[in-house]
């Protein structure tokens, strides 16, 4: 079971960086299942607390920093462009596609390249904060699991 949990953690962390899978939830579920199977209640409690706090921060902080954020339509176009970018230039194309999609939509919507650039930057910052919070939580949970393995 340890190998399966390690694989799930690796896939979950990859899912945080390449937002295709619910990365943090996958890591939390794998480690939580391991904690239940091994009667490590402290680990299960820690996983639940870390996940809940990370989800709350992931929602609250980017929402506060996105004052000039892009419109919902721009986010939808950015997501579609990210998907196309992922296949054109794997991994990095996802980021470039998202940003270019948001920027292009905002330039058309606002008719002001400066305002569109500010909206794109604000959106990129908000998305970056959300990814950083989720990654930190996933790595913390993985670290606690390794500590529990070593402690036996």
ROSE-4610 file (N, C-alpha, C; in Angstrom, 1 decimal, always signed):
// ROSE-4610
residu = [X/X/X/X/X/X/X/X/X/X/X/X/X/X/X/X/X/X/X/X/X/X/X/X/X/X/X/X/X/X/X/X/X/X/X/X/X/X/X/X/X/X/X/X/X/X/X/X/X/X/X/X/X/X/X/X/X/X/X/X/X/X/X/X/X/X/X/X/X/X/X/X/X/X/X/X/X/X/X/X/X/X/X/X/X/X/X/X/X/X/X/X/X/X/X/X/X/X/X/X/X/X/X/X/X/X/X/X/X/X/X/X/X/X/X/X/X/X/X/X/X/X/X/X/X/X/X/X/X/X/X/X/X/X/X/X/X/X/X/X/X/X/X/X/X/X/X/X/X/X/X/X/X/X/X/X/X/X/X/X/X/X/X/X/X/X/X/X/X/X/X/X/X/X/X/X/X/X/X/X/X/X/X/X/X/X/X/X/X/X/X/X/X/X/X/X/X/X/X/X/X/X/X/X/X/X/X/X/X/X/X/X/X/X/X/X/X/X/X/X/X/X/X/X/X/X/X/X/X/X/X/X/X/X/X/X/X/X/X/X/X/X/X/X/X/X/X/X/X/X/X/X/X/X/X/X/X/X/X/X/X/X/X/X/X/X/X/X/X/X/X/X/X/X/X/X/X/X/X/X/X/X/X/X/X/X/X/X/X/X/X/X/X/X/X/X/X/X/X/X/X/X/X/X/X/X/X/X/X/X/X/X/X/X/X/X/X/X/X/X/X/X/X/X/X/X/X/X/X/X/X/X/X/X/X/X/X/X/X/X/X/X/X/X/X/X/X/X/X/X/X/X/X/X/X/X/X/X/X/X/X/X/X/X/X/X/X/X/X/X/X/X/X/X/X/X/X/X/X/X/X/X/X/X/X/X/X/X/X/X/X/X/X/X/X/X/X/X/X/X/X/X/X/X/X/X/X/X/X/X/X/X/X/X/X/X/X/X/X/X/X/X/X/X/X/X/X/X/X/X/X/X/X/X/X/X/X/X/X/X/X/X/X/X/X/X/X/X/X/X/X/X/X/X/X/X]
num = [1/1/1/2/2/2/3/3/3/4/4/4/5/5/5/6/6/6/7/7/7/8/8/8/9/9/9/10/10/10/11/11/11/12/12/12/13/13/13/14/14/14/15/15/15/16/16/16/17/17/17/18/18/18/19/19/19/20/20/20/21/21/21/22/22/22/23/23/23/24/24/24/25/25/25/26/26/26/27/27/27/28/28/28/29/29/29/30/30/30/31/31/31/32/32/32/33/33/33/34/34/34/35/35/35/36/36/36/37/37/37/38/38/38/39/39/39/40/40/40/41/41/41/42/42/42/43/43/43/44/44/44/45/45/45/46/46/46/47/47/47/48/48/48/49/49/49/50/50/50/51/51/51/52/52/52/53/53/53/54/54/54/55/55/55/56/56/56/57/57/57/58/58/58/59/59/59/60/60/60/61/61/61/62/62/62/63/63/63/64/64/64/65/65/65/66/66/66/67/67/67/68/68/68/69/69/69/70/70/70/71/71/71/72/72/72/73/73/73/74/74/74/75/75/75/76/76/76/77/77/77/78/78/78/79/79/79/80/80/80/81/81/81/82/82/82/83/83/83/84/84/84/85/85/85/86/86/86/87/87/87/88/88/88/89/89/89/90/90/90/91/91/91/92/92/92/93/93/93/94/94/94/95/95/95/96/96/96/97/97/97/98/98/98/99/99/99/100/100/100/101/101/101/102/102/102/103/103/103/104/104/104/105/105/105/106/106/106/107/107/107/108/108/108/109/109/109/110/110/110/111/111/111/112/112/112/113/113/113/114/114/114/115/115/115/116/116/116/117/117/117/118/118/118/119/119/119/120/120/120/121/121/121/122/122/122/123/123/123/124/124/124/125/125/125/126/126/126/127/127/127/128/128/128/129/129/129/130/130/130/131/131/131/132/132/132/133/133/133/134/134/134/135/135/135/136/136/136/137/137/137/138/138/138/139/139/139/140/140/140/141/141/141/142/142/142/143/143/143/144/144/144/145/145/145/146/146/146/147/147/147/148/148/148/149/149/149/150/150/150/151/151/151/152/152/152]
x = [+0.8/+0.0/+0.9/+2.1/+2.9/+3.3/+3.6/+4.0/+2.8/+1.6/+0.4/+0.2/+0.4/+0.3/+1.3/+2.6/+3.6/+3.3/+2.8/+2.4/+1.3/+0.3/-0.8/-0.3/+0.6/+1.2/+1.9/+2.7/+3.4/+2.5/+1.5/+0.5/-0.3/-0.6/-1.3/-0.5/+0.8/+1.6/+1.8/+1.9/+1.9/+0.6/-0.5/-1.8/-2.0/-1.2/-1.2/-0.5/+0.6/+1.4/+0.8/+0.2/-0.5/-2.0/-2.8/-4.1/-5.1/-4.9/-5.8/-6.5/-5.8/-6.4/-6.6/-7.5/-7.6/-6.4/-5.3/-4.0/-4.0/-4.4/-4.4/-5.4/-6.5/-7.5/-7.0/-6.3/-5.7/-4.7/-3.8/-2.8/-3.5/-4.4/-5.1/-5.9/-6.5/-7.3/-6.3/-5.2/-4.3/-3.6/-3.2/-2.6/-3.6/-4.8/-5.9/-6.3/-6.3/-6.7/-5.5/-4.3/-3.2/-3.2/-3.6/-3.6/-4.7/-5.9/-6.9/-6.5/-5.9/-5.4/-4.4/-3.6/-2.5/-2.8/-4.0/-4.4/-3.6/-3.2/-2.5/-3.4/-4.2/-5.2/-4.6/-3.5/-2.8/-2.6/-2.2/-1.9/-3.2/-4.3/-5.6/-6.1/-5.9/-6.4/-5.5/-4.2/-3.4/-3.7/-4.0/-4.4/-5.7/-6.6/-7.9/-7.8/-7.0/-6.8/-6.0/-4.9/-4.1/-4.9/-5.7/-6.5/-7.6/-8.3/-9.3/-8.7/-7.6/-7.0/-6.5/-5.9/-5.4/-6.6/-7.7/-8.8/-9.4/-9.5/-10.0/-9.1/-7.8/-6.8/-6.8/-6.9/-7.0/-8.2/-9.2/-10.4/-10.3/-9.9/-10.0/-8.9/-7.7/-6.5/-6.6/-6.7/-6.7/-7.9/-9.0/-10.2/-9.9/-9.1/-8.8/-7.7/-6.8/-5.8/-6.2/-7.3/-7.8/-8.7/-8.2/-9.0/-9.3/-8.3/-8.4/-8.5/-9.0/-9.0/-9.8/-9.4/-10.1/-11.5/-12.3/-13.7/-13.8/-15.0/-15.3/-15.1/-15.5/-15.3/-13.8/-13.0/-11.6/-11.0/-11.5/-11.0/-11.4/-12.6/-13.0/-12.2/-11.9/-11.1/-9.6/-9.2/-7.8/-7.7/-8.8/-8.7/-8.7/-9.5/-9.5/-8.1/-7.5/-6.2/-5.1/-5.3/-4.4/-4.4/-5.6/-5.7/-5.0/-5.3/-4.6/-3.1/-2.7/-1.3/-0.6/-1.3/-0.7/-0.3/-1.1/-0.9/+0.1/+0.1/+1.1/+2.5/+2.6/+3.9/+3.7/+3.9/+3.5/+4.0/+3.2/+3.3/+3.5/+4.6/+4.8/+3.7/+3.2/+2.2/+0.9/+0.7/-0.5/-0.5/+0.6/+0.7/+0.7/+1.4/+1.5/+0.1/-0.5/-1.9/-2.9/-2.9/-3.8/-3.6/-2.4/-2.1/-2.4/-2.1/-2.4/-3.9/-4.6/-6.0/-6.7/-6.3/-6.9/-6.5/-5.3/-4.9/-5.7/-5.7/-6.4/-7.9/-8.6/-10.0/-10.2/-9.3/-9.4/-9.1/-8.2/-7.9/-9.2/-9.8/-11.0/-12.1/-12.3/-13.4/-13.1/-11.9/-11.7/-11.3/-10.7/-10.2/-9.1/-8.4/-7.3/-6.2/-5.1/-4.1/-3.5/-3.4/-2.8/-3.7/-5.0/-6.0/-6.0/-6.0/-6.0/-4.8/-3.6/-2.4/-2.5/-3.0/-3.2/-4.2/-5.2/-6.2/-5.5/-4.7/-4.0/-3.0/-2.3/-1.3/-2.0/-3.1/-3.8/-4.3/-4.9/-5.4/-4.2/-3.1/-1.9/-1.4/-1.4/-1.0/-1.9/-3.2/-4.2/-4.1/-3.9/-3.8/-2.5/-1.4/-0.2/-0.2/-0.9/-1.1/-1.9/-2.9/-3.7/-2.9/-2.1/-1.3/-0.2/+0.4/+1.4/+0.9/-0.3/-1.0/-1.3/-1.8/-2.2/-0.9/+0.1/+1.4/+2.0/+2.0/+2.6/+1.8/+0.5/-0.3/+0.0/+0.1/+0.3/+1.7/+2.7/+4.1/+4.1/+3.4/+3.3/+2.7/+1.6/+0.9/+1.9/+2.5/+3.5/+4.6/+5.1/+6.2/+5.7/+4.5/+4.0/+3.8/+3.4/+3.3/+4.7/+5.7/+7.0/+7.5/+7.2/+7.5/+6.8/+5.6/+4.8/+5.4/+5.8/+6.5/+7.8/+8.6/+9.9/+9.7/+8.7/+8.4/+7.8/+7.3/+6.8/+5.5]
y = [-1.2/+0.0/+1.3/+1.2/+2.3/+2.8/+1.9/+2.3/+3.0/+2.5/+3.1/+4.5/+4.7/+6.0/+7.0/+6.5/+7.3/+7.7/+6.8/+7.1/+8.1/+7.9/+8.9/+10.3/+10.3/+11.6/+12.3/+11.5/+12.1/+12.6/+11.8/+12.2/+13.4/+13.5/+14.6/+15.9/+15.8/+17.0/+17.4/+16.5/+16.8/+17.5/+17.0/+17.6/+19.0/+19.3/+20.7/+21.6/+21.2/+22.0/+22.1/+21.0/+20.9/+20.7/+21.7/+21.6/+20.8/+19.5/+18.6/+17.7/+17.3/+16.5/+17.4/+17.0/+17.7/+17.3/+17.9/+17.5/+17.3/+18.4/+18.4/+17.3/+17.2/+16.2/+14.8/+14.6/+13.2/+12.9/+13.8/+13.6/+13.4/+14.2/+14.1/+12.8/+12.4/+11.1/+9.9/+9.9/+8.8/+8.7/+9.8/+9.8/+9.5/+10.1/+9.8/+8.4/+7.7/+6.3/+5.5/+5.9/+5.2/+5.4/+6.6/+6.9/+6.0/+5.9/+5.0/+3.6/+3.1/+1.7/+1.4/+2.4/+2.2/+2.8/+3.1/+3.7/+4.8/+5.7/+6.9/+8.1/+8.2/+9.2/+10.6/+10.8/+12.1/+12.6/+11.6/+12.0/+12.3/+11.5/+11.8/+13.2/+13.5/+14.8/+15.9/+15.7/+16.7/+16.9/+15.8/+15.9/+16.7/+16.4/+17.1/+18.6/+19.0/+20.4/+21.1/+20.5/+21.1/+21.3/+20.3/+20.4/+21.5/+21.5/+22.6/+24.0/+24.2/+25.5/+25.9/+25.0/+25.3/+25.7/+24.9/+25.2/+26.6/+26.9/+28.3/+29.4/+29.2/+30.2/+30.3/+29.2/+29.1/+29.9/+29.9/+30.7/+32.1/+32.4/+33.8/+34.7/+34.2/+35.1/+35.5/+34.6/+35.1/+36.0/+35.8/+36.6/+38.1/+38.2/+39.5/+40.2/+39.4/+40.0/+40.3/+39.8/+39.9/+41.2/+42.3/+43.5/+43.9/+43.8/+44.1/+42.9/+41.8/+40.5/+40.5/+39.6/+39.5/+39.0/+39.2/+38.8/+37.2/+36.8/+35.3/+34.8/+35.6/+35.2/+35.1/+36.0/+35.9/+34.7/+34.3/+33.1/+31.9/+31.9/+30.7/+30.6/+31.7/+31.7/+31.3/+31.8/+31.5/+30.0/+29.4/+27.9/+27.2/+27.6/+26.9/+27.1/+28.3/+28.5/+27.7/+27.5/+26.7/+25.3/+24.8/+23.4/+23.2/+24.2/+24.1/+24.2/+25.2/+25.4/+24.2/+23.4/+22.2/+21.2/+21.1/+20.1/+20.6/+22.0/+22.5/+22.6/+23.0/+23.1/+22.5/+21.2/+20.5/+21.3/+21.4/+22.0/+23.5/+24.0/+25.5/+26.1/+25.4/+26.0/+26.2/+25.5/+25.7/+27.0/+27.4/+28.7/+29.8/+29.7/+30.7/+30.9/+29.7/+29.8/+30.5/+30.1/+30.8/+32.3/+32.7/+34.2/+34.9/+34.3/+35.0/+35.0/+33.9/+33.9/+34.9/+35.1/+36.1/+37.5/+37.7/+39.0/+39.4/+38.5/+38.8/+39.1/+38.4/+38.6/+39.9/+40.3/+41.5/+42.7/+42.6/+43.7/+44.0/+42.9/+43.1/+43.7/+43.2/+43.6/+45.1/+45.4/+46.7/+47.8/+47.3/+48.2/+49.1/+48.6/+49.4/+48.4/+48.3/+47.3/+47.4/+48.6/+48.8/+48.2/+48.4/+47.8/+46.3/+45.9/+44.4/+43.8/+44.4/+43.8/+43.8/+44.8/+44.8/+43.7/+43.5/+42.5/+41.1/+40.9/+39.6/+39.4/+40.4/+40.3/+40.0/+40.6/+40.4/+38.9/+38.5/+37.1/+36.1/+36.4/+35.5/+35.4/+36.5/+36.6/+35.7/+35.9/+35.2/+33.7/+33.3/+31.8/+31.3/+32.1/+31.7/+31.5/+32.4/+32.2/+31.0/+30.7/+29.5/+28.3/+28.2/+27.0/+26.9/+28.0/+27.9/+27.4/+27.8/+27.4/+25.9/+25.5/+24.1/+23.2/+23.7/+22.9/+22.8/+23.9/+23.9/+22.9/+22.8/+21.9/+20.5/+20.2/+18.8/+18.4/+19.2/+18.8/+18.6/+19.5/+19.3/+18.0/+17.6/+16.3/+15.2/+15.3/+14.3/+14.1/+15.2/+15.2/+14.5/+14.8/+14.2/+12.7/+12.3/+10.8/+10.2/+10.8/+10.2/+10.1/+11.1/+11.1/+9.9/+9.7/+8.6/+7.3/+7.2/+5.9/+5.6/+6.7/+6.5/+6.1/+6.8/+6.5/+5.1/+4.6/+3.2/+3.1]
z = [+0.0/+0.0/+0.0/+0.6/+0.7/-0.7/-1.6/-3.0/-3.7/-3.5/-4.1/-3.6/-2.3/-1.7/-2.3/-2.4/-2.9/-4.4/-5.2/-6.6/-6.6/-5.7/-5.6/-5.2/-4.3/-3.9/-5.1/-5.8/-6.9/-8.0/-8.3/-9.3/-8.8/-7.5/-6.9/-7.0/-6.7/-6.7/-8.2/-9.1/-10.5/-10.9/-10.4/-10.6/-10.1/-9.1/-8.6/-9.6/-10.1/-11.0/-12.4/-12.9/-14.1/-13.8/-13.7/-13.1/-14.0/-14.0/-14.7/-13.7/-12.6/-11.6/-10.3/-9.5/-8.2/-7.3/-7.5/-6.8/-5.3/-4.6/-3.2/-2.7/-3.3/-2.8/-3.0/-4.1/-4.3/-3.3/-3.0/-2.0/-0.6/-0.3/+1.0/+1.1/+0.1/+0.1/+0.3/-0.5/-0.4/+1.0/+1.5/+2.9/+3.9/+3.8/+4.7/+4.8/+3.6/+3.6/+4.2/+4.0/+4.6/+6.1/+6.6/+8.0/+8.7/+8.0/+8.5/+8.6/+7.5/+7.5/+8.5/+8.9/+9.8/+11.2/+11.4/+12.7/+13.2/+12.2/+12.5/+12.6/+13.7/+13.8/+13.8/+14.4/+14.3/+12.9/+12.1/+10.7/+9.9/+10.2/+9.6/+10.0/+11.3/+11.8/+11.1/+11.0/+10.4/+8.9/+8.2/+6.8/+6.6/+7.5/+7.4/+7.7/+8.7/+9.0/+7.9/+7.4/+6.4/+5.1/+4.8/+3.5/+3.7/+4.8/+5.1/+5.0/+5.7/+5.8/+4.4/+3.7/+2.3/+1.4/+1.5/+0.6/+1.0/+2.2/+2.7/+2.2/+2.3/+1.8/+0.3/-0.3/-1.8/-2.4/-1.6/-2.1/-1.6/-0.4/+0.1/-0.4/-0.4/-0.7/-2.2/-3.1/-4.5/-4.8/-4.2/-4.4/-3.9/-2.9/-2.3/-3.2/-3.8/-4.6/-6.0/-6.4/-7.8/-8.0/-7.6/-7.7/-9.2/-10.0/-11.4/-12.3/-11.7/-12.4/-13.7/-14.6/-15.8/-15.7/-16.7/-16.7/-16.8/-16.5/-16.6/-18.0/-19.0/-20.4/-20.7/-20.2/-20.4/-19.8/-18.6/-17.9/-18.7/-19.3/-20.1/-21.4/-22.0/-23.2/-22.8/-21.7/-21.2/-21.0/-20.4/-20.1/-21.4/-22.4/-23.7/-24.4/-24.3/-24.9/-24.2/-22.9/-22.1/-22.6/-22.8/-23.3/-24.7/-25.6/-26.9/-26.7/-25.9/-25.6/-25.0/-24.2/-23.6/-24.7/-25.7/-26.7/-27.8/-28.0/-28.9/-28.4/-27.1/-26.5/-25.1/-24.9/-23.6/-22.4/-21.4/-20.0/-20.1/-20.7/-20.7/-21.6/-22.6/-23.5/-22.8/-21.7/-20.9/-20.3/-19.7/-19.0/-20.1/-21.1/-22.2/-22.8/-23.1/-23.7/-22.8/-21.6/-20.6/-20.6/-20.4/-20.3/-21.6/-22.8/-24.1/-24.3/-23.9/-24.1/-23.2/-22.0/-21.1/-21.6/-22.0/-22.5/-23.8/-24.7/-26.0/-25.7/-24.9/-24.6/-23.9/-23.0/-22.2/-23.1/-24.1/-25.0/-25.8/-26.3/-27.1/-26.2/-25.0/-24.1/-23.6/-23.2/-22.6/-23.6/-24.7/-25.8/-25.2/-24.2/-23.6/-23.3/-24.1/-23.8/-22.4/-21.9/-20.5/-19.5/-19.5/-18.6/-18.8/-20.0/-20.3/-19.7/-19.8/-19.2/-17.7/-17.1/-15.6/-15.2/-15.9/-15.6/-15.7/-16.8/-17.0/-15.9/-15.5/-14.4/-13.1/-12.8/-11.6/-11.5/-12.7/-12.8/-12.6/-13.3/-13.2/-11.7/-11.1/-9.7/-8.8/-9.0/-8.2/-8.4/-9.7/-10.0/-9.4/-9.5/-8.9/-7.4/-6.7/-5.3/-4.9/-5.7/-5.4/-5.6/-6.7/-7.0/-5.9/-5.4/-4.4/-3.1/-2.7/-1.5/-1.6/-2.7/-2.9/-2.9/-3.5/-3.6/-2.2/-1.4/-0.1/+0.8/+0.7/+1.5/+1.1/-0.2/-0.7/-0.2/-0.3/+0.1/+1.6/+2.4/+3.8/+4.2/+3.5/+3.8/+3.4/+2.3/+1.9/+2.9/+3.4/+4.4/+5.7/+6.1/+7.3/+7.1/+5.9/+5.6/+5.7/+5.1/+5.2/+6.6/+7.4/+8.8/+9.5/+9.2/+9.8/+9.3/+8.1/+7.6/+8.4/+8.5/+9.2/+10.7/+11.3/+12.7/+12.9/+11.8/+11.9/+12.7]
